[in-house]
Amino acid sequence: MANFSIQECLPEHLPQVLNIYNHYVRHTIITFDIEEQPLSYVQGTYESVQEAKLPYLVALLPTSSPMEKGTVMGYTYATQFRPRRAYAASVEISLFCHPDYKGRGCGSRLLEALIQALREVPVSEARENGVKEMLAVCSLDPANDVRDFYRKLGFKDRGHLRNVGCKFGKWWDTAYSQLSLRSEEENRDIEDGRETAGRV
């Protein structure tokens, strides 16, 4: 299926976003939330992403009428990795696809669109370096290692924490994957700077 669009999430999409999220709460360890969330939960996240001027995207099926909202196939967004200002250039991403549309390219296209949108986040007083690093913090199910999905888009494995979340009566691991939005030259300059500082 290729005839869907990627666009900025709007408030009217949030009830569908919530339904997708709560499916994963009920049935998977993709999220370590144990209880279903109310609409105010996704509204709060949406508002904080908007306030931070970061992207919140949805994949939408086309509609036969301009009056229809469209079906949300999936969604993705970015939040600052940690609240301290030094982390302003690093974001943590979230991505969920409707279970009926998994395996149809929705997730890959959403992530590709998010990567591009993050490259275009403007420099600002709050984010003086723009966005330079993307992190995916993944709960690990041995039967379905979600890191494989991120690896295909260039993410690198950066860490693995053992037995940190308990859900469905079992203990689960968490892993960190990272994608740098810097050029190779920028990364080389950073490493050279570290080496120089280490010799002082």
C-alpha positions in Angstrom: 0.0 0.0 0.0 1.6 3.3 -1.1 -1.3 5.7 -1.4 -1.1 7.3 2.0 0.3 10.6 3.0 2.6 11.9 5.8 1.5 15.1 7.3 1.7 17.1 10.6 -0.6 15.7 13.3 -3.6 17.8 14.0 -5.7 17.8 17.3 -8.5 16.0 15.5 -6.2 13.0 14.9 -5.4 12.5 18.6 -8.3 10.1 19.4 -7.0 7.7 16.7 -3.5 8.2 18.0 -4.7 7.2 21.4 -6.4 4.1 20.1 -3.2 3.0 18.4 -1.1 3.7 21.5 -3.5 1.8 23.9 -3.4 -1.2 21.6 0.3 -1.5 22.3 -0.3 -0.9 26.0 -2.7 -3.8 26.1 -0.9 -6.3 24.0 2.8 -5.6 23.8 6.0 -4.4 25.6 6.7 -1.8 23.0 5.6 0.6 25.7 6.1 -0.1 29.4 2.8 1.6 30.2 0.7 -1.1 31.9 -2.7 0.7 32.0 -4.5 2.3 29.1 -4.1 6.1 28.9 -6.8 8.7 28.6 -7.1 11.2 25.8 -5.4 13.9 28.0 -2.2 11.8 27.9 -1.7 12.1 24.1 -3.0 15.7 24.2 -0.3 16.6 26.8 2.4 15.0 24.7 1.2 16.7 21.5 1.1 20.1 23.2 4.6 19.7 24.6 6.0 18.6 21.2 4.3 21.6 19.6 5.6 24.0 22.3 9.2 22.6 21.7 8.7 23.2 17.9 9.5 19.6 17.1 7.7 17.4 14.5 4.7 15.3 15.3 3.7 13.4 12.1 0.9 11.0 11.1 0.4 8.7 8.2 -3.0 9.1 6.7 -5.1 7.0 4.3 -6.9 9.1 1.7 -10.6 9.9 2.2 -13.4 10.0 -0.3 -14.8 13.2 1.3 -13.0 16.4 2.3 -15.3 16.3 5.4 -13.7 13.1 6.7 -10.7 13.1 9.0 -8.9 10.2 7.4 -7.6 7.0 9.0 -4.4 7.4 11.0 -2.2 4.5 10.0 0.6 5.5 12.3 2.3 8.3 14.0 5.7 9.5 15.1 7.1 12.4 17.1 10.3 13.6 18.8 10.9 15.0 22.3 14.0 16.4 23.8 16.1 13.4 25.2 16.5 14.9 28.6 15.3 18.3 30.0 18.7 19.9 30.7 19.7 22.5 28.1 22.9 20.6 27.2 20.7 17.9 25.7 18.8 20.3 23.5 20.3 18.9 20.2 19.4 15.3 21.1 15.9 14.0 20.7 14.1 10.8 21.7 11.7 9.5 19.1 8.5 7.5 19.3 6.8 5.6 16.5 3.7 3.4 16.4 1.8 1.9 13.5 -1.9 0.8 13.6 -1.8 -3.0 13.9 -3.9 -3.4 10.7 -1.3 -1.5 8.7 2.0 -3.1 9.9 4.3 -4.4 7.2 3.0 -2.0 4.5 5.8 0.6 4.6 4.0 2.9 7.0 6.7 2.8 9.7 9.6 3.2 7.3 8.0 6.2 5.6 7.1 7.8 8.9 10.7 7.4 10.2 12.2 8.8 7.0 9.8 11.8 7.1 10.7 12.4 10.8 14.4 12.2 10.0 14.0 14.9 7.3 11.8 17.0 9.5 14.4 16.9 12.3 17.1 17.9 9.9 15.0 21.0 9.1 14.4 22.1 12.7 15.6 25.7 12.8 18.3 27.0 15.2 16.7 28.9 18.0 17.5 30.4 21.4 16.3 27.2 23.1 18.0 24.9 20.5 21.1 26.8 19.4 22.5 23.8 17.5 19.3 22.6 15.9 18.8 18.8 16.2 22.0 16.7 15.8 21.2 13.3 17.4 18.2 11.0 17.3 17.7 8.3 19.9 15.3 5.4 19.9 14.8 3.8 23.4 13.4 0.3 22.7 11.9 -2.4 24.9 13.3 -5.7 23.7 11.2 -8.7 22.9 13.4 -11.6 21.8 10.7 -12.7 19.4 10.6 -9.4 17.6 13.8 -7.3 17.9 12.6 -3.8 17.0 16.3 -2.7 16.6 16.3 -4.4 13.2 13.8 -1.8 12.0 16.0 1.1 13.1 19.2 -0.5 11.8 17.7 -0.4 8.3 17.4 3.3 8.5 21.0 3.8 9.7 20.6 3.7 13.5 23.5 2.2 15.5 23.2 0.1 18.7 24.4 2.2 21.6 23.5 0.4 24.8 21.6 -2.5 26.4 20.1 -2.5 29.9 19.1 -5.9 31.3 15.8 -6.6 33.1 14.7 -3.0 33.7 11.0 -3.3 33.0 8.4 -5.7 34.4 5.2 -6.2 32.3 2.9 -9.2 31.8 4.7 -10.9 34.7 8.1 -11.0 33.0 11.3 -8.9 33.1 12.4 -7.2 29.9 15.5 -5.4 28.5 15.8 -2.0 27.1 18.2 -0.9 24.3 19.4 2.4 22.9 19.8 3.1 19.2 21.2 6.3 17.8 21.3 8.1 14.5 23.5 11.1 14.0 22.3 13.9 11.7 25.7 15.4 11.6 28.0 15.2 8.5 31.0 12.9 8.6 33.2 15.9 8.7 31.3 17.3 11.8 31.7 14.0 13.6 35.4 13.9 12.8 35.9 17.5 14.1 34.1 16.5 17.3 36.4 13.4 17.8 39.5 15.5 17.0 38.4 18.1 19.5 38.1 15.4 22.2 41.6 14.0 21.4 43.1 17.5 21.6 41.3 18.2 24.9 42.6 14.9 26.3 46.2 15.9 25.6 46.0 19.2 27.4 
